[in-house]
Amino acid sequence: MNWSVHLPALVIAVPLLGAFAAPVAGLGGKPLRNLWLVTVSALTAILSIILWRYVQVEGIMVYVLGGESWALTLPSGLSWPIRIILEVDAFSAFMAVVGSIAALAGAFFSLRFMERFSGLDKFVSLYFLLTAGMLGMELTGDLFNFFVFLEIASVASFGLVAYWRDRPEAIEAGFKYMVVSTVAAMLILIAVGFFYGRYNAVNMAAVARMMRFGYAEKIALVFLVASLAMKCGTVPMHMWTPDAYTEAPAGVTCLLVAVSQASLYGLFRVCFSLYGTSLGSSVVPWTIIVMGVLSMFIGVTMAVIQKEIKRLMAYHSVSQIGYILLGLGVGLLALNDPQAMAEYGFTAMKGGIFHLINYTMYKGLLFLTAGALYYAAGTRNLNELGGLARVMPHTTFMFVIAAAAIAGLPPFNGFVSKLLIYESTFAVYPILAVAALVTSVLTLASFVKVFQTAFLGPEKSVFQHVKEVPATMLVGMSILTIVIIGLTLFPTWSLAHLVEPAAKALVDQAGYITAVMGGGL
Amino acid sequence: MWSTVYTGFGYWDVYTWLIFFAIAAALVLWLRSLGRKDYKKGTDQDEIFYGSNVVPDDGSEIQVPASSAYWGFTEALKGYYEILVELHSGDAREYVGYMVLTASVLAVLVLL
């Protein structure tokens, strides 16, 4: 049998094994622990890329866990699936690639950055649990399983955000994130309960097939949208983001950015694949669009006034999530209208999905450069930093690339995805495109501030001892820089092979259902 | 082509931009090469211009701090920022409150 059919399970199993075996690897001391961290992360990334390639060629993959056959979604005599099924379409595979690349970069960066901490076996375990939770959320086709993986990712991230145990701010940030995440998780569990009560099923494809948009489904939709929007840091539920992203170690923040995208993935999987055309009215699409615009504007205006570099970048995360919500929200708005979908909806979705990978790469890189600055200079306060471009040329170079990309400066990848969003949203309401443009200008302004205050200016005597960060940290940053440059130089390839298949998979609700339920029932 | 992205409303070509950028960079370098090369390194001619004052040895004395950047912008939007900063109180109860509020508003909109 071809081993590739087991890829969906392997992509989750490898980081899970990495997590549980981390204490054993830790017995071999620092070299073996570091080797374990990098090897498992690299293997996960390679498997994700192979999975993505396999789905490109073979189409949607399903994998039945614990069944007599991995491909038998409906055993004879049953009309709906009873086992846990992983379902991987082009959108899921795309998300797995994005997430695992961010995890690999964060792993390399953490090798030296985390040396100042104790209990690193636990760090490696939590890091892999977070990775496994994220990938599980992206690959599962089961609603309850999605909740379980969300909880795995959440619990791991509480520990990682509060990992800096001697900093009260880190403990506080971890606690706040735990409180708000737990409320969201309960809402998701109640929503899953609604589906189980109504349809006797928790498989997404099965529920989507039977979906009737009644009161229970409406309440479940509200709970899912509100919870997942909070988990990806949408205004007005974004308050945890600056706290958690700022206090987590830089490599973890890079991974947290990708994990927030898994929640965004969940939000759109629910809207497009679970509800799809049964959403009916335009209330939910417009809610997502309005939350997107608010996130863009409020996030960026809060970022402009920050003087703590990671906090500034965290507010930009809120702002960038707004672009993705705007693009995919416009796509959702056009879902029931083929003409609108052809005219602007699909372009908006391509823009949103392209922005998703762009955002994960350049925002991850920005957080790593912020971590590098802290590692070298010992402060994250922009009022104290200055003149570091002379002594940290490689970090400066990579910061400039990431900052130009996030600000949407041509020719960088951020410009291309924003262009798609500007032009398509203009067709809906010009004010949406204007809001996106103003946000982009303010993004540029705030990163000019960071560049001027941290990297430019005369040398400061307190930073005479500062030198470039170690090679492994540069490797972590370089991985993301190379991806950004690749997406910049080959936008057509990126759109044709990465983005368009993902967008098509997202709008193809029938294909998603048929892969599990078959053509009958 | 590998470089051209059609948006449905126009197009973007990265290589055209890079060629333009290369031409502009060549022009800038050519202009720079026309400058005088006979300045004396290590003398006052090499110093940055600091409003005709003596340049302090430590850069931290002359740098504009980040908190002073965009002062005019934040001053013009003072009312907006007062509300916005107040909303970001850091109180975990309010974090949960905003989520409950959002879910409630969405519930009203969806159920009606």
Interface residues (C-beta under 8 A of the other chain):
Chain A: F175 K176 V179 V180 V183 A184 L187 Y215 K218 I219 L221 V222 F223 V225 A226 S227 A229 M230 P236 M237 M239 W240 P242 D243 V283 V284 T287 I298 T301 M302 V304 I305 K307 E343 Y344 T347 L382 N383 E384 G386 G387 P410 P411 F415 V416 L419 L420 E423 S424 F426 A427 A445 K449 V450 Q452 T453 G457 P458 E459 K460 S461 V462 T488 L489 F490 P491 T492 W493 L495
Chain B: M1 W2 S3 T4 V5 T7 G8 F9 G10 W12 V14 W17 L18 F21 I48 V55 D57 D58 G59 S60 I62 Q63 V64 P65 A66 S67 A69 Y70 F73 T74 L77 Y80 Y81 L84 V85 L87 H88 G90 A92 E94 Y95 V96 Y98 M99 V100 L101 T102 A103 L106 A107 L109 V110 L111
